[in-house]
Amino acid sequence: MRNKMQYIPQKRRLFRLQPRYFFSNRRVKDRLFCYIFEHDRRALLDLYNALNHTEYEDEQILRVVTLDNAVYMSMKNDIAFLLIGTLNLYEHQSTLCPNLPLRFLLYIAAEYEGLMVRMGANIYGSALVHLPAPQCVVFYNGDDNAEDEQCLRLTDAFVNERGEKTASCIELSVRVMNINYGHNRQLMSDCSRLEEYSRFVDCIKRNCRDGFATDQAVENAMVYCMEHDILSDILLPFRAEVKKMLLTEYNEKKYMKMFRREAWEEGRKEGAVKERYRLLHRMLQNGASVDEISKLTGLPLSEIEAAEQDAHKQYP
């Protein structure tokens, strides 16, 4: 029998609205993937078992420790939990980013810092402080072709000014799992909730390819999945909230693609520079921080800060 989603009172169901240009309220879980696996401990344990070929049954041994606004640039990781001596950090991504190992390094450092406080551990003492071993996993469902599984390594970033890799005393590996429907069949078979999520997203993508607008593509996918018992225990009671989550996510991805296409090309004319500043002003007005914009666009902090000062002059 399927494990049902945990009921959450209305006042605790914080879901984001979907204005045309919107930047994230980092206190809210905005992705359906994160919402599913943080609130369904059975599903999260099944996902861990499927990835690690284990057979743990008691979800009470799992303790969620997801970061919240505790990392560089106010980022937070998607899902983090402790289980049997491991610190598991899971990320859901629709784009493949080569800097994921560096981001996980920052996540892990922040998690260990919090853990030391909770333990009352003395890292300057003579006794060895025992730590849970980190396991970093990314679940990818973007549109680019990707292998079922690949590994990103922190050491790939250690390159000198001549472009040569340099020796390092540290390594961090990130497993990247392709969860687009049709990939990683064994993983999907071992974690039914992940397969349901994959099928739901695939249904939305097929509707978009068939020419439906995003709103209608999501609506049609929800109706189909409810009729075929795919995530139905989530979609039936939380239909409106799930739709808002999905539309917000799709709108943000669309906006970032537009930004990169129109405003982040080197050697553009003065008109393109003005357009870039216009978009930066819009992002700042919608609550994005300078650091957050830099992370999302790759633009230097100095340029964004200049745009921020210019915005204050235009809109005091």
C-alpha positions as CSV (number, residue, x, y, z in Angstrom):
1,M,0.0,0.0,0.0
2,R,1.3,3.4,-0.9
3,N,2.5,5.6,1.9
4,K,0.4,8.7,2.0
5,M,1.7,12.2,2.1
6,Q,1.9,13.9,5.5
7,Y,-1.0,16.4,6.0
8,I,0.2,20.0,6.4
9,P,-2.2,22.6,7.8
10,Q,-3.2,25.4,5.4
11,K,-1.3,28.1,7.3
12,R,1.9,26.1,7.0
13,R,1.5,25.5,3.2
14,L,3.8,28.3,2.0
15,F,3.8,28.2,-1.8
16,R,5.0,31.0,-4.1
17,L,2.9,33.0,-6.5
18,Q,3.9,33.5,-10.1
19,P,4.4,37.1,-11.2
20,R,6.1,37.7,-14.5
21,Y,9.5,38.4,-13.1
22,F,10.0,36.7,-9.8
23,F,13.0,35.8,-7.7
24,S,12.9,33.2,-5.1
25,N,11.8,33.5,-1.5
26,R,14.5,31.2,-0.1
27,R,12.3,30.2,2.9
28,V,9.9,28.3,0.7
29,K,10.5,24.9,-0.9
30,D,9.6,25.8,-4.5
31,R,10.3,22.5,-6.2
32,L,7.9,19.6,-6.3
33,F,10.8,17.1,-6.1
34,C,12.0,18.6,-2.8
35,Y,8.5,18.9,-1.4
36,I,7.8,15.2,-2.1
37,F,10.9,13.7,-0.6
38,E,11.2,16.0,2.4
39,H,7.6,15.3,3.5
40,D,7.5,11.6,2.7
41,R,10.2,9.9,4.8
42,R,9.2,6.5,3.4
43,A,9.9,7.7,-0.1
44,L,13.2,9.3,1.0
45,L,14.3,6.1,2.6
46,D,13.3,4.2,-0.5
47,L,15.4,6.6,-2.6
48,Y,18.4,6.1,-0.3
49,N,18.0,2.3,-0.5
50,A,17.7,2.4,-4.3
51,L,20.9,4.5,-4.6
52,N,22.9,2.5,-2.1
53,H,21.5,-1.0,-2.6
54,T,20.5,-1.2,1.0
55,E,17.3,-2.5,2.7
56,Y,16.6,-0.2,5.6
57,E,12.9,-0.3,6.7
58,D,12.5,2.1,9.6
59,E,12.2,5.7,8.4
60,Q,12.5,6.9,11.9
61,I,16.3,6.4,11.7
62,L,16.4,9.1,9.1
63,R,16.9,12.7,10.3
64,V,16.4,15.6,7.9
65,V,19.0,18.4,8.4
66,T,18.4,20.5,5.3
67,L,20.2,23.8,5.3
68,D,18.1,27.0,5.3
69,N,19.9,30.2,4.3
70,A,23.1,29.1,5.9
71,V,25.4,28.9,2.9
72,Y,27.3,31.4,0.7
73,M,25.1,33.7,-1.2
74,S,22.1,32.6,0.9
75,M,21.8,29.3,-1.0
76,K,20.3,26.3,0.6
77,N,20.7,22.7,-0.4
78,D,17.5,20.9,-1.5
79,I,17.5,17.9,0.9
80,A,20.0,16.8,3.5
81,F,19.6,14.0,6.0
82,L,21.6,11.8,8.4
83,L,21.3,8.1,8.2
84,I,23.5,5.3,9.6
85,G,26.7,7.3,9.7
86,T,26.2,9.2,6.5
87,L,25.4,12.8,5.6
88,N,23.3,12.7,2.5
89,L,23.0,15.8,0.4
90,Y,20.5,15.6,-2.5
91,E,20.0,18.3,-5.2
92,H,17.4,18.5,-8.0
93,Q,18.7,20.2,-11.1
94,S,17.3,21.0,-14.5
95,T,20.7,22.2,-15.8
96,L,24.1,20.6,-15.5
97,C,26.5,22.9,-13.7
98,P,30.3,22.1,-13.5
99,N,30.5,23.9,-10.2
100,L,28.3,21.5,-8.3
101,P,31.2,19.9,-6.4
102,L,32.2,23.3,-5.1
103,R,28.7,24.1,-4.0
104,F,28.5,20.8,-2.2
105,L,31.8,21.5,-0.5
106,L,30.2,24.7,0.9
107,Y,27.0,22.8,1.9
108,I,29.0,20.1,3.7
109,A,31.2,22.6,5.6
110,A,28.0,24.4,6.8
111,E,26.4,21.1,7.8
112,Y,29.5,20.0,9.8
113,E,29.7,23.4,11.5
114,G,26.1,23.0,12.7
115,L,26.7,19.4,13.7
116,M,29.7,20.4,15.8
117,V,27.6,22.9,17.7
118,R,24.8,20.4,18.3
119,M,27.4,17.8,19.5
120,G,29.3,20.3,21.6
121,A,32.4,18.9,20.0
122,N,35.9,20.5,20.6
123,I,37.7,20.4,17.2
124,Y,40.9,21.7,19.0
125,G,40.9,18.8,21.5
126,S,43.0,15.7,21.5
127,A,40.0,13.4,20.9
128,L,39.0,12.6,17.3
129,V,35.7,14.1,16.3
130,H,33.7,11.4,14.4
131,L,31.8,12.7,11.4
132,P,29.1,11.2,9.2
133,A,30.5,10.5,5.7
134,P,29.1,12.8,3.0
135,Q,27.3,11.4,0.0
136,C,26.4,14.0,-2.7
137,V,23.8,13.2,-5.3
138,V,22.2,15.3,-8.0
139,F,19.0,14.3,-9.7
140,Y,19.0,15.8,-13.2
141,N,15.8,16.2,-15.4
142,G,16.8,18.8,-17.9
143,D,16.4,18.7,-21.6
144,D,20.1,18.1,-22.6
145,N,21.2,14.6,-23.3
146,A,23.0,13.1,-20.3
147,E,24.2,9.7,-19.4
148,D,22.2,7.7,-16.8
149,E,25.0,8.4,-14.3
150,Q,28.1,10.5,-14.3
151,C,30.5,11.8,-11.7
152,L,31.6,15.4,-11.2
153,R,34.8,16.0,-9.2
154,L,36.1,19.0,-7.3
155,T,39.7,18.4,-8.5
156,D,38.6,19.3,-12.1
157,A,38.4,22.9,-10.8
158,F,42.0,23.0,-9.7
159,V,43.6,24.5,-12.8
160,N,46.5,26.9,-12.9
161,E,46.9,30.0,-15.1
162,R,48.3,27.9,-17.9
163,G,45.2,25.7,-17.9
164,E,47.0,22.8,-16.3
165,K,45.4,20.6,-13.6
166,T,47.2,21.0,-10.3
167,A,47.7,18.4,-7.5
168,S,45.3,18.7,-4.5
169,C,45.0,17.3,-1.0
170,I,41.2,17.3,-1.3
171,E,38.6,15.6,-3.5
172,L,34.8,15.6,-3.6
173,S,32.8,13.6,-5.9
174,V,29.1,14.2,-6.9
175,R,26.9,11.5,-8.4
176,V,24.7,12.9,-11.2
177,M,21.6,10.7,-11.9
178,N,19.5,11.3,-15.0
179,I,15.9,10.9,-13.8
180,N,14.3,11.8,-17.1
181,Y,11.7,9.1,-17.9
182,G,13.3,6.1,-19.6
183,H,16.6,6.6,-17.9
184,N,17.9,4.7,-14.8
185,R,15.2,2.0,-15.1
186,Q,16.6,0.0,-12.1
187,L,16.6,3.1,-9.9
188,M,13.1,3.9,-10.9
189,S,12.0,0.3,-10.3
190,D,13.5,0.4,-6.8
191,C,11.9,3.8,-5.9
192,S,8.4,4.0,-7.1
193,R,7.9,7.6,-6.0
194,L,10.8,8.7,-8.1
195,E,9.4,6.9,-11.1
196,E,6.0,8.6,-10.5
197,Y,7.7,12.0,-10.4
198,S,9.7,11.2,-13.5
199,R,6.5,10.2,-15.4
200,F,4.7,13.3,-14.3
201,V,7.4,15.6,-15.5
202,D,7.7,13.7,-18.7
203,C,4.0,14.2,-19.3
204,I,4.4,18.0,-18.9
205,K,7.3,18.0,-21.3
206,R,5.3,16.0,-23.9
207,N,2.4,18.4,-23.6
208,C,4.8,21.4,-24.2
209,R,6.3,19.7,-27.2
210,D,2.7,19.2,-28.5
211,G,2.2,22.9,-28.5
212,F,0.3,23.5,-25.3
213,A,1.1,26.6,-23.2
214,T,2.9,25.9,-20.0
215,D,-0.2,26.5,-17.9
216,Q,-2.3,24.1,-20.0
217,A,0.6,21.6,-20.2
218,V,0.8,21.4,-16.5
219,E,-3.0,21.2,-16.1
220,N,-3.3,18.4,-18.6
221,A,-0.5,16.4,-17.0
222,M,-2.1,16.7,-13.6
223,V,-5.4,15.4,-14.9
224,Y,-3.8,12.5,-16.7
225,C,-1.7,11.5,-13.7
226,M,-4.6,11.7,-11.3
227,E,-6.6,9.5,-13.6
228,H,-3.8,7.0,-13.8
229,D,-2.8,7.0,-10.1
230,I,0.5,8.8,-10.6
231,L,1.3,11.0,-7.6
232,S,-2.5,11.1,-7.1
233,D,-2.2,11.2,-3.3
234,I,-0.3,14.5,-3.7
235,L,-2.1,16.0,-6.7
236,L,-5.7,15.4,-5.5
237,P,-5.4,17.2,-2.1
238,F,-2.8,19.8,-3.1
239,R,-3.7,20.4,-6.8
240,A,-3.6,24.2,-6.7
241,E,-0.4,24.4,-4.7
242,V,1.4,21.9,-6.9
243,K,0.4,23.8,-10.0
244,K,1.7,27.1,-8.5
245,M,5.0,25.4,-7.6
246,L,5.5,24.0,-11.1
247,L,4.5,27.2,-12.9
248,T,6.8,29.3,-10.7
249,E,9.7,26.9,-11.5
250,Y,9.0,26.9,-15.2
251,N,8.7,30.7,-15.3
252,E,12.0,31.2,-13.5
253,K,13.7,28.8,-16.0
254,K,12.2,30.7,-18.9
255,Y,13.3,34.0,-17.5
256,M,16.9,32.9,-16.9
257,K,17.1,31.6,-20.4
258,M,15.9,34.9,-21.7
259,F,18.4,36.8,-19.6
260,R,21.3,34.7,-20.7
261,R,20.2,34.9,-24.4
262,E,19.6,38.7,-24.5
263,A,22.0,40.1,-22.0
264,W,25.0,37.9,-21.3
265,E,26.9,37.8,-24.6
266,E,30.4,39.2,-24.8
267,G,31.2,41.9,-27.3
268,R,27.6,43.1,-27.7
269,K,26.7,46.6,-28.9
270,E,25.8,49.5,-26.5
271,G,22.1,48.7,-27.0
272,A,22.7,45.2,-25.6
273,V,24.6,46.6,-22.6
274,K,21.6,48.9,-21.9
275,E,19.3,45.9,-22.2
276,R,21.4,44.0,-19.7
277,Y,21.2,46.8,-17.2
278,R,17.5,47.0,-17.7
279,L,17.2,43.4,-16.9
280,L,19.5,43.7,-13.9
281,H,17.4,46.6,-12.6
282,R,14.3,44.4,-12.9
283,M,15.9,41.5,-11.0
284,L,17.0,43.9,-8.2
285,Q,13.6,45.4,-8.0
286,N,12.1,41.9,-7.5
287,G,14.2,41.2,-4.5
288,A,17.2,39.4,-5.9
289,S,20.5,40.1,-4.0
290,V,23.7,41.0,-5.8
291,D,25.3,37.7,-4.8
292,E,22.3,35.7,-6.0
293,I,22.2,37.5,-9.4
294,S,26.0,36.9,-9.8
295,K,25.5,33.1,-9.1
296,L,22.6,32.8,-11.6
297,T,24.1,34.8,-14.4
298,G,27.9,34.6,-14.0
299,L,28.3,38.3,-14.1
300,P,30.9,39.9,-11.9
301,L,29.8,41.5,-8.6
302,S,31.2,44.9,-9.7
303,E,28.9,45.1,-12.7
304,I,25.8,44.1,-10.7
305,E,26.7,46.6,-7.9
306,A,27.1,49.3,-10.5
307,A,23.6,48.4,-11.8
308,E,22.3,48.5,-8.3
309,Q,23.7,52.0,-7.7
310,D,22.3,53.2,-11.0
311,A,18.9,51.7,-10.0
312,H,18.9,53.7,-6.8
313,K,19.5,56.9,-8.8
314,Q,16.7,56.1,-11.2
315,Y,14.3,54.8,-8.6
316,P,15.2,56.5,-5.2
